[in-house]
Every structure is written in structure tokens, then in C-alpha cells.
């Protein structure tokens, strides 16, 4: 299964979700994109992921225009509001706080929430991984 995580700018929450998902699953893959393309990946998101042992492969933000939506079996929005509607695709909506501009504790809280949600999602779709 291929999953696309979507947030507003693809600089923080969706990038974190992509890194966590790909670290936890050997069988399924994830990518991420934003409704709009942000300028750069949030440095505190990268620091938080690396501190918790996750590898960040993404080098720059993408927008939905940069990906082929037909490649994905599932879309997961990780916005704290209704950020996107994609007709004809299975979309799961997770309301996740935006830690951007907040202290590192907010990033750690978001990471923990994403870990829990992604582990639950992987159990639902079936996974091989650590």
C-alpha cells in the first residue's frame, strides 16, 4: 500500500508522518505533500525526528501538484483543520496540532501523537516491520 500524508505546506506534520511511517513499515511506503509548497522543511521537525531515531529522507517540500494522486491507495490529512478534499480517493483525516513556531515540546507531542496514529493505521492495514 502507498500512503500520502498531506498538510498545508509539507514542511512539518506531513514530513514527520512520512518519516515515521517509512521507519515503521518495510512493506508499505509513504510520501508527503502540501496543499501548497512551503519554502523549506521545518528544522525543528527534523531535529525532533532525528532525536527520536527517525531518518529524514525528504529534502524539500512538495505540493499536491508535484505528486500523482493515482499512485496512492490512501490519503491521510494531518492538518488541524479541514485542509483538502480529494474526490475519488479514500481520505482519512487526523486533526493534528501545528507545532510550527512553538517550542520543542510541541514538536515532541506531535511526534508521539503521530507515532500512535501510524502504529494504529499499520495494524489496520497489516504490516511487516519493527
C-alpha positions as CSV (number, residue, x, y, z in Angstrom):
1,X,0.0,0.0,0.0
2,X,1.2,3.5,-0.8
3,X,0.1,6.3,1.6
4,X,0.2,10.1,1.0
5,X,0.3,12.3,4.1
6,X,-1.0,15.9,3.4
7,X,-0.8,19.1,5.4
8,X,-0.8,22.8,4.4
9,X,2.8,23.3,3.3
10,X,4.6,20.0,3.6
11,X,7.2,21.4,6.0
12,X,6.4,19.8,9.3
13,X,3.5,17.4,10.2
14,X,3.3,15.6,6.9
15,X,7.1,15.3,6.7
16,X,7.1,13.8,10.3
17,X,4.3,11.4,9.4
18,X,6.2,10.3,6.2
19,X,9.4,9.6,8.1
20,X,7.7,7.8,11.0
21,X,5.6,5.6,8.6
22,X,8.5,4.6,6.4
23,X,10.6,3.8,9.5
24,X,7.9,1.6,11.0
25,X,6.9,-0.3,7.8
26,X,9.0,-2.4,5.5
27,X,6.0,-3.5,3.4
28,X,4.2,-0.2,2.7
29,X,5.6,3.2,1.7
30,X,4.6,6.8,2.3
31,X,5.2,10.2,0.8
32,X,4.0,13.6,1.8
33,X,2.8,16.8,0.1
34,X,1.2,20.0,1.0
35,X,-1.8,21.8,-0.3
36,X,0.8,24.5,-1.1
37,X,4.5,24.0,-1.2
38,X,6.4,25.6,1.7
39,X,9.8,27.1,1.4
40,X,11.8,24.5,3.3
41,X,11.4,21.6,5.8
42,X,11.0,22.8,9.3
43,X,14.3,22.5,11.2
44,X,12.7,21.6,14.5
45,X,10.7,18.8,12.9
46,X,14.0,17.4,11.6
47,X,15.7,17.8,14.9
48,X,12.8,16.1,16.7
49,X,12.6,13.2,14.3
50,X,16.4,12.6,14.4
51,X,16.4,12.8,18.2
52,X,13.9,10.0,18.3
53,X,15.8,7.9,15.9
54,X,13.9,8.5,12.7
55,X,15.6,9.1,9.4
56,X,14.5,12.1,7.3
57,X,14.8,11.3,3.6
58,X,12.8,14.3,2.3
59,X,15.0,17.2,1.2
60,X,12.4,19.8,0.1
61,X,8.6,20.3,0.4
62,X,6.2,19.2,-2.4
63,X,2.8,20.4,-3.3
64,X,-0.1,18.2,-4.4
65,X,0.7,19.3,-7.9
66,X,4.1,17.6,-7.6
67,X,2.7,14.1,-7.0
68,X,0.5,11.8,-9.0
69,X,-2.5,11.1,-6.8
70,X,-3.3,8.0,-8.7
71,X,-0.2,6.4,-7.3
72,X,-1.7,6.4,-3.7
73,X,-4.1,3.9,-2.2
74,X,-4.8,6.1,0.9
75,X,-4.5,9.8,1.7
76,X,-4.1,10.9,5.3
77,X,-4.6,14.6,6.1
78,X,-2.6,15.7,9.2
79,X,-3.9,19.3,9.4
80,X,-5.5,20.9,12.4
81,X,-8.4,22.0,10.1
82,X,-10.1,20.7,7.0
83,X,-7.3,21.2,4.6
84,X,-8.1,19.2,1.4
85,X,-10.7,17.2,-0.3
86,X,-9.6,14.7,-2.9
87,X,-12.6,13.2,-4.8
88,X,-12.4,9.5,-5.7
89,X,-9.7,8.7,-3.1
90,X,-10.0,7.2,0.4
91,X,-9.2,10.0,2.7
92,X,-8.6,9.7,6.5
93,X,-8.5,13.0,8.5
94,X,-6.3,13.3,11.6
95,X,-6.7,16.6,13.4
96,X,-3.1,17.3,14.5
97,X,-1.8,20.4,16.2
98,X,0.6,22.5,14.1
99,X,3.8,22.8,16.2
100,X,5.4,25.3,13.8
101,X,6.8,28.3,15.7
102,X,6.3,26.6,19.1
103,X,8.8,25.1,21.5
104,X,10.4,21.7,21.0
105,X,7.9,20.1,23.5
106,X,5.1,20.8,21.0
107,X,7.1,19.0,18.3
108,X,7.7,16.1,20.6
109,X,4.0,16.0,21.5
110,X,3.0,15.9,17.8
111,X,5.6,13.2,17.1
112,X,4.2,11.0,19.8
113,X,0.7,11.5,18.6
114,X,1.8,10.6,15.0
115,X,3.6,7.5,16.2
116,X,0.5,6.3,18.0
117,X,-1.8,7.0,15.0
118,X,0.6,5.5,12.5
119,X,1.1,2.3,14.5
120,X,-2.7,2.0,14.7
121,X,-3.0,2.6,11.0
122,X,-0.3,-0.1,10.2
123,X,-2.2,-2.6,12.4
124,X,-5.3,-1.9,10.4
125,X,-3.7,-2.3,7.0
126,X,-1.3,-5.1,8.1
127,X,2.4,-4.6,8.2
128,X,5.8,-6.1,8.4
129,X,8.3,-4.0,10.2
130,X,9.8,-3.2,13.5
